[in-house]
């Protein structure tokens, strides 16, 4: 929710999302990781341009992708189903690029 608010407030064409499923799942360990991740994908989908590949265990400790509670197959499938909603990125410069590239 905070990331969506930031995007909506700043409304900068180069500001996008690095999706971090482990941190998103960790934001609410009381609910199913896929429910929390699905909500984030719905809120941020069109703005996601890259993702982190780490995981988190049930105690909230980060670990290698595939060894924790992040449902990677379902997350990737859910993101793939949203690809038609993603904005084109042709010629996009990284968000934090030096001003000489802007």
Secondary structure as GFF3:
##gff-version 3
##sequence-region A 1 102
A	DSSP	alpha_helix	2	10	.	.	.	ID=ss1
A	DSSP	beta_strand	17	19	.	.	.	ID=ss2
A	DSSP	alpha_helix	21	26	.	.	.	ID=ss3
A	DSSP	alpha_helix	33	44	.	.	.	ID=ss4
A	DSSP	three_ten_helix	45	47	.	.	.	ID=ss5
A	DSSP	beta_strand	48	51	.	.	.	ID=ss6
A	DSSP	beta_strand	54	56	.	.	.	ID=ss7
A	DSSP	beta_strand	62	64	.	.	.	ID=ss8
A	DSSP	alpha_helix	72	81	.	.	.	ID=ss9
A	DSSP	three_ten_helix	83	85	.	.	.	ID=ss10
A	DSSP	three_ten_helix	99	101	.	.	.	ID=ss11
###
